[in-house]
Structure formats: structure tokens, C-alpha cells
């Protein structure tokens, strides 16, 4: 239904009919869009219609820790299309894993420190590094899940649809392979189990920690237990690495040997990475 904006009056009797085609307006006195001179003259006398302006992002409610204003411009929906993403994400890092949203170490620190209390009821942080890395230092409250079987047994054996607002964050050392891979496994498993309930999901709001533990630890050592950082390629854990490479099939060389042989040349001991 057509509505005239408030305060704007048009005299329909004084408006000439627009030409039916551009051909009728070819020649002197016509404009490129085929509008008659009389109509243009009438338009100049008519009061201007207020223009609709897109709401500026600076007037939108702010979420603590958001560093990227473009977050407020698009507002995409979470996996089950039920609502918008709650945690601010950085679009510059999301391009690396475009199928999921990335959050910064600052956002995760804010989450742990309670800045999202009242809007988030529960959160899960999955540390997908190998156990010796996790035991050598991990984010407070993080849960160590290494294999897909562990994830299935622990979180898909008897899942229920959450009635509270819950967010799930995945990470590994750099959040470049193991964390994103587990994140995709969770979403794929969730979709498969809810094939008849699409688009419902058990874990609809999931994120990847940009930069992984490597970036988080130097910024927030006080939020890590213990306050230490053990590298995946730490020479002290050569045997453990070889074992977990076989278990998880994360082989980068000939049965993992190429990776293990190169550790001593490429890494420093985790003891050199302890914070003062």
C-alpha cells in the first residue's frame, strides 16, 4: 500500500503523465531519464521528501571488546538462524576460516572475566592441542579434547537443545589446523544428527580463537594454568608428539618423521617461554 510521507502533499491533478517510453522525449527539452520539462518544473516547486538514512554504527548498542565496527553493520545469524552472533568477531581474521567467526584473545579474556555475564549463560572453550601442550599451560576453564571420538563421546552421546545462551570456542596452538578442524567436525556432526530438525543445532553459536594459545598467552598469562606455554614441537616432548601424530593422523611428513626430525632446529624449549 502506497503511503505519502508525513507532511508531504501532492496535487495529483497538476502532475502530468510521464511519457510511456524514452522515444517520446528524444530531442530538445528532454533529459536522459525521459522526464518531461513540466514534471521537472513541478518537482522543483514541491517540498523535498525526507531521505531515509542508514543508521550509523555509532548509534548501535556496543558489545564489550569489539574491535571491528563492521560487525555492527551486517549482523549475520548463528548456525540455527535463531539470533545474531553475540560475541564481537574480527572480520579481518574470519577470512582465514570463512565458514566460522573468529574472536580475539581480548574477547575471550573479557568472557572469562565476566564482562558478558547477564547476556551469556554458559561458555565452553575447547583446547584441541595435544595433552602435553595442555598440561604445560592452558586457558583457565578450557577443556582438552584431542580426538573426534572424544568429542563425540563427551558432547554428542546424549545432547539436548540448549534453553540458555551458550557460546563455544575452539582453539589450538595457532588456531590454524587442529582447532578449526574440530570446529568443523562439531558442526558437521551437529547437522547430521539434526537432519530432520534443520536448522536446529545443539551447539549453534561457535567461534574460533584467532591466533590460538600462542597469541593469548603473552597477553593474558594470568588467565592461564599454569602460567606457561609448551610448544607442540618442543624437543622435550618428541616421543609424545610422535604418538599423537599417529593417533590423530596429523602427519606432515613420512609417517611424521620429517616433522619430528626438524624440531630441534625449528623450536625453543617451552621453559624459555615462561613469563616472568
SVG drawing of the C-alpha trace seen along z (x, -y; Angstrom):
<svg xmlns="http://www.w3.org/2000/svg" viewBox="-7 -26 76 70">
<polyline fill="none" stroke="black" stroke-width="0.4" points="0.0,0.0 1.4,-3.4 1.7,-5.9 2.7,-9.6 5.4,-10.6 4.1,-12.8 4.0,-16.5 4.2,-15.9 1.2,-16.9 0.9,-16.2 -1.7,-17.7 -2.4,-14.8 -4.4,-17.0 -1.3,-19.1 1.1,-16.3 1.5,-15.5 1.6,-11.8 5.1,-10.5 5.9,-9.5 5.5,-5.8 8.9,-5.4 12.2,-7.3 11.4,-7.7 8.7,-10.3 11.3,-12.6 14.1,-12.4 15.2,-15.9 15.4,-19.3 14.0,-19.8 14.3,-16.2 16.6,-14.7 18.4,-11.4 15.8,-9.6 12.9,-10.7 11.2,-13.1 9.1,-15.9 10.0,-19.5 6.7,-20.2 7.2,-17.4 10.7,-18.6 9.4,-22.1 6.7,-20.7 9.2,-18.7 11.3,-21.8 8.3,-23.5 7.3,-20.5 8.8,-20.2 11.6,-17.7 10.9,-14.3 13.0,-13.4 15.6,-10.8 15.9,-7.6 19.4,-7.3 21.1,-4.1 21.5,-4.0 25.2,-4.7 27.0,-2.0 28.0,-4.5 24.3,-4.6 24.0,-0.8 24.4,0.8 28.0,1.8 29.2,5.2 32.3,5.2 35.6,5.9 34.5,5.3 37.4,4.0 35.7,4.2 32.9,1.7 31.8,3.7 30.5,6.3 27.5,4.0 26.8,3.3 26.0,6.8 24.9,8.8 24.8,12.3 22.9,15.1 24.3,18.0 24.1,21.6 20.4,22.2 19.3,18.8 17.6,18.0 19.5,14.9 22.6,12.7 26.1,13.6 26.6,12.3 30.4,12.1 32.2,9.5 34.3,11.0 37.1,9.6 36.3,9.8 40.0,9.5 40.7,12.9 37.4,14.6 38.7,14.7 41.2,17.4 38.3,19.7 35.4,18.0 32.9,20.7 33.2,19.7 33.6,16.5 36.9,15.7 37.2,13.9 40.2,12.1 42.2,13.0 40.7,9.8 37.2,11.0 38.0,14.4 39.6,12.7 36.5,10.5 34.3,13.6 36.4,15.3 36.5,12.1 32.7,11.9 32.1,8.9 29.4,10.9 27.7,12.1 23.9,11.4 23.9,11.9 25.7,15.2 24.6,18.0 27.4,20.6 30.5,20.9 32.8,23.8 36.4,23.4 37.8,26.4 41.6,26.7 42.4,29.1 46.1,29.3 47.9,32.4 47.7,33.3 51.4,32.4 50.7,28.9 47.6,28.5 49.2,29.7 52.1,27.3 49.8,24.3 46.2,23.7 43.4,21.1 41.5,21.1 38.5,23.4 39.4,24.8 38.6,28.4 41.2,30.6 39.6,32.5 42.1,34.0 40.2,36.6 36.9,36.6 36.0,39.7 36.5,37.8 34.3,35.0 31.5,37.4 31.6,39.4 31.6,36.3 29.3,33.9 27.1,35.9 26.3,39.1 23.1,37.6 22.9,33.9 20.0,31.6 18.9,28.4 20.1,25.5 17.5,23.4 20.1,20.8 22.6,18.7 25.7,20.7 28.8,20.0 31.5,22.5 35.1,21.5 37.7,23.7 41.5,23.2 44.8,25.0 48.3,23.5 47.8,21.2 44.2,22.0 45.2,22.8 44.6,26.5 43.6,28.6 41.1,26.1 39.3,25.3 39.2,29.0 37.5,29.9 35.2,27.0 34.1,28.2 33.6,31.7 31.3,30.5 29.2,28.5 29.1,31.4 28.1,33.9 25.5,31.5 24.0,31.1 23.9,34.8 22.2,35.5 19.6,32.8 19.0,33.5 15.2,33.9 15.2,30.8 17.0,28.4 18.2,25.7 18.1,26.6 21.5,27.4 22.8,28.5 25.7,26.0 24.6,23.2 27.0,20.5 30.6,21.5 33.8,19.5 37.5,19.9 40.0,18.1 42.2,16.1 45.9,16.7 45.3,19.6 47.1,20.1 50.2,18.6 48.6,15.1 46.5,15.5 49.2,16.5 51.6,13.5 48.7,11.1 46.9,12.8 49.3,15.1 47.3,14.6 44.3,16.4 46.5,19.4 47.1,22.5 50.0,23.0 51.4,19.7 53.5,21.4 53.4,22.2 54.5,25.6 55.0,25.7 53.7,28.6 57.2,29.1 59.0,28.8 62.0,31.2 61.3,32.3 58.1,34.0 59.4,35.6 58.0,39.0 54.6,37.6 54.3,35.7 55.1,38.8 52.4,40.7 49.7,38.1 50.5,37.6 49.8,41.3 46.6,41.2 45.1,38.1 46.7,38.8 48.0,35.2 51.1,36.4 53.0,33.7 55.9,35.9 56.7,39.5 54.7,41.0 55.5,37.9 59.3,38.5 60.0,35.3 58.3,33.1 59.9,34.8 63.4,34.7 63.2,31.0 62.0,30.0 65.3,29.2 66.3,26.8 63.0,25.0 61.8,24.6 62.8,23.4 62.1,25.3 58.9,24.3 61.0,23.4 62.3,20.4 58.7,19.1 57.8,18.8 56.5,15.4 58.4,13.5"/>
</svg>
